Amino acid sequence: MPHLLRFSRDIETRLERLAQQTGVSKAELIERCVALALEELEAPLLLEERPHRTPREAPTLDQVLRESGLGA
């Protein structure tokens, strides 16, 4: 992928420092940042696209006890 972005001096410095401290290349750090940001941005959009899906309800105490073998 061609280098398309130019970062501010501050971001470049922070990336270089992090790369030195972690041993991870700047390119890998940038890819990780982009991937995490995309996931964060997509999450609310994906929820909006699927209004028919409801979050899984927490199991009742009775269900938990039954599944563990402790309940009646």
C-alpha positions in Angstrom: 0.0 0.0 0.0 1.4 3.4 -0.9 2.1 5.9 1.9 -0.9 8.2 1.6 -0.9 9.9 5.0 1.3 12.5 6.5 1.1 12.7 10.3 1.8 15.7 12.5 5.2 15.9 14.1 3.6 15.0 17.4 2.0 11.8 16.1 5.2 10.8 14.2 7.2 11.3 17.4 4.7 9.2 19.4 4.7 6.5 16.8 8.5 6.3 16.7 8.7 6.2 20.5 6.1 3.5 20.7 7.8 1.5 17.9 11.1 1.7 19.8 9.5 0.7 23.1 7.5 -2.2 21.8 9.7 -3.4 18.9 6.6 -3.3 16.7 7.1 -1.4 13.4 5.4 1.9 12.8 3.4 0.3 9.9 2.1 -2.4 12.2 1.2 0.2 14.8 -0.7 2.3 12.3 -2.6 -0.8 11.0 -3.6 -1.7 14.5 -4.8 1.8 15.2 -6.8 1.9 12.0 -8.3 -1.5 12.7 -9.3 -0.6 16.2 -10.8 2.7 15.1 -12.8 1.0 12.3 -14.2 -1.5 14.8 -15.2 1.3 17.1 -16.8 3.3 14.3 -18.6 0.3 12.8 -20.1 -1.0 16.0 -22.9 1.6 16.4 -23.6 1.5 12.7 -24.0 -2.3 12.6 -26.4 -2.1 15.5 -28.4 0.6 13.7 -28.6 -1.6 10.6 -30.0 -4.5 12.6 -32.8 -3.1 14.8 -34.5 -6.5 14.9 -31.6 -8.0 16.8 -31.8 -7.5 20.5 -28.9 -7.9 22.9 -28.8 -11.3 24.5 -30.6 -11.1 27.8 -28.7 -12.2 30.9 -29.8 -15.6 32.2 -32.0 -15.8 35.2 -30.5 -17.1 38.5 -32.7 -20.2 38.0 -31.2 -20.8 34.5 -27.7 -20.4 35.8 -28.3 -22.9 38.7 -30.0 -25.4 36.3 -27.1 -25.3 33.8 -24.5 -25.7 36.6 -26.3 -28.7 38.0 -27.1 -27.0 41.3 -30.7 -26.1 40.6 -33.9 -28.1 40.5 
